[in-house]
Amino acid sequence: MAKDKSSTAYKVVADNRRARHDYFLDEIIEAGLMLTGTEVKALRAGKASIAESYASDEDGEIFLINANIPIYKQGNRQNHEPKRPRKLLLNKREISKMIGAVQRKGVTLVPLKLYFNEKGIAKLEIALARGKKLHDKRQTDKDRSWAKDKARLLRERG
């Protein structure tokens, strides 16, 4: 039986659900992460948080800042720091596009999802995002609730 290409074959470790509420997401890019061995083992245990993290550029490279990967309990004295900056692995073209977008007003790099792909490699989905104002958040909530009500009404009618 052939594998279905549309199905997702990855394990999500951490998800930033708040990002879709707080930001307009323009472009989503998949990036690799430069990790140590104990960080990978802690991620495989499913313990990570990217809710308060962000990505920034330093000397022409992009780093993930403030992501919390807790210490691996079975690790020895060579364990990692939980909130150290981690380098993102991207092409030069992607890096230059992101740095150019961040230098424009109101655009930031927000991590959305940390996961292992089908080959078992840790990946991070990051997005170019613009912040929402309070009235934008209210409008999004109104639209979402109206879509739910409309679906319910259509189901009741048949």
Secondary structure, 3 states (H helix, E strand, C coil): CCCCCCCCCCEEEEECCHHHHHEEEEEEEEEEECCCHHHHHHHHCCCCECCCCEEEEECCEEEEECCECCCCCCCCCCCCCCCCCEEEECCHHHHHHHHHHHHCCCEEEEEEEEEECCCCCEEEEEEEEEECCHHHHHHHHHHHHHHHHHHHHHHHHC
